[in-house]
């Protein structure tokens, strides 16, 4: 899992990123190297913005159902930050690190599966890591109480599919949506 500090979750805990990461960390072994090599590149958003924003809104509304007005006021900026649709995504391996760029937000983690402390777009500290499975790259940013997990893979048409899952102990349900990107480089 790749923990990445992109979003801070609800309230004081931070609404975006979902809890501690569990699972097997990627190691630099030759059986997993091709997956990263295939996914590395620069991609542009090619989804239907209106449809994707409607799904995000419905998921966010369901997740915040039952929150008080004060909780919603604290949660809104974090949830908005974690559900923003990046126009450009870059995945690269540089100097022993995996680098994820989503528009102007950059997260760098060790390519040996270690964890890095990163700053979220809202200026909060979180842990970031990744896990590499066959042809799938998992990236997580976690903060106490919550996590944002991005899963990258290719669909049958060759488009990069990024599934985003935002969880937090204060959300009634996870926010889950999928975005599609075409390789530009």
Secondary structure, 3 states (H helix, E strand, C coil): CCCCCCCEEECCCEEECCCCCCCCCCCCCHHHHHHHHHHCEEEEECCCHHHHHHHHHHHHHHHCCCCCHHHHHHHHHHHHHHCCCCCEEEEEEECCEEEEEECCEEEEEECCCCCEEEECCCCCEEEEEEEEECCEEEEEEEECCEEEEEEEEECCCCCEEEEEEEEECCCCCCEEEEEEEEECC
